[in-house]
Amino acid sequence: MEEAGDVVFRLNPLGQLLFASQRATARIGGAALEGTALANLLADADHAQLAPVLAAVLETRAPRLLEARLKTPDIEIWHELRISCYANADGTPELLVVGRDMTVQHATEERLRHMATHDALTELPNRLLLADRMRMVIANARRSGQGFSVATIGLDGFKKVNDGLGHPVGDALLRTAAQRLRKTLRDSDTLARVGGDEFVAILPGTATEAQIKLVTGRLIATLQSPFEIESHTIYVGASVGVSVYPQHGEDDIRLLALADAAMSRAKETGKARAVVYSSALAGPQQHDISLEAAMFQAVREGEFLLYYQPIVDAHTREIQGFETLMRWKHPTLGMVPPARFIPIAETNGLINLLGAWALKAACVQLKQFEEVAKRSLYISVNISPRQFRNDKFLDVLDDAIAFSGLLGEQLVLEITEGTLMIDPVHAESILSKMAERKARIAIDDFGTGYSSLAYLKRFPISVLKIDRTFIRDLPGSQKDGAICNAVLDLAKHLDLSVVAEGVETEEQMQYLEERGCQYIQGYLTGKPMAANVALAALKESIHAKMVPAELRQVTQ
């Protein structure tokens, strides 16, 4: 026992020391420990758990483990105490306690816990810890009846700094910005970094207009002062969006999404300002308060679904891939049309959450399609303007590809012309990074947005999708025919694939096939269908190499 590297104690049945090894005595710092209760050598917080363990060992004679802190002259050190029972020469039971130092293990576990809940760059709480803090603040607010606010803070001009001066400078800027924001807030507030140049602050007790104006003014002001980083003097500002509990919502998803929507409006309307969320942000035509409230509940209840519409080879009629389309199956309203809920999701920020889920789920579903088809297919997913502009979009894309195990070229990302032309410089940068991942880019609703064709040369585009408005009146419309012919000829010379949307008749199919259109999508070859129905369509098409007629009647 004296030679053991661990601390060793012998105890009587009352838990008093009969013997302490030299290592134990040296660590604890006492000259004579005999007669001392072991409990007195432990941290006060560990006293309560010792007595039941000693009693259990004495009763069962089975060894037990207990993690507890031993007091030393300077600190309390975690030990794993292995407690066992034996009988001495006269049959009296004694306890043997061997304590292994757990300092390194506990430090490692604490570091891992910290890494799991904190942003590696700024050491601020991450999304995981933010969500936990939000739930705690909401619970406290419900008990006390006191409101609070959530502020989303986005740096203005950060992307230019990151692109122009490099990521090391950008990282240093984010660290300094985080320090400034933290000093501006109270100890009771929570500041988290949720990705890119975006921070979130939870502000307990800050709910009135005057309180919000005071806090957001300080947040904006602290980031307007110049940053001195690596011999660079850098000026950035901040746009702040605010949501308030309980006026704007009573759950963390809703409050965060609405604060994000308000922050986006602050950026759109001049930057370096704060905007408190209101229903007016959605516009009178788009905003439906009851439907929006139901959307947040729908996210929690898993009411959103993915449907799949076949994209077929115009010549062989064989399914080559599927376009993914989101649906909402409301428990009382039934299937809510995307035209109703997508604009609301764009406004309140839910589109980022829904879009990330849809992208990953679609990629996973494609693997199941391929298992049935016994060949390679592709999946096409629509990317909304707000998703495309989100700094975390590339991370979402990487996660979907890695999680599903797809090859990048099996993923087609559909983007509208308008999305690309909002900020062509940003679009070019993001599209190039998407192309590096081998993902293919499709221009959705081609020809209905911008008349300029320069972006076809500038951007790494692979697919053009002819909008259904140019297909509907074929083959009878001379003008629509001329437009389709021009698109097909243009795509041929630019080495781009073409998908014609909205094909509903054999005449339309034949017309497009004769003019070199490679792929067809529409009710003729299959309506949007649930995944199990799409799997059935694939099984039937293995031999027939076309979608069975009965599956064309599947309703949305």
Beta strands, then each sheet from edge to edge (+ up, - down):
strand 1: 7-11
strand 2: 17-20
strand 3: 64-71
strand 4: 76-87
strand 5: 93-101
strand 6: 148-156
strand 7: 190-195
strand 8: 198-204
strand 9: 227-229
strand 10: 232-234
strand 11: 237-245
strand 12: 274-276
strand 13: 304-313
strand 14: 319-330
strand 15: 334-336
strand 16: 378-382
strand 17: 411-416
strand 18: 440-446
strand 19: 463-466
strand 20: 497-500
strand 21: 519-520
sheet 1: 2+ 1- 5+ 4- 3+
sheet 2: 7+ 8- 6+ 11- 12-
sheet 3: 9+ 10-
sheet 4: 15+ 14- 13+ 21- 20- 19- 18- 17- 16-
end
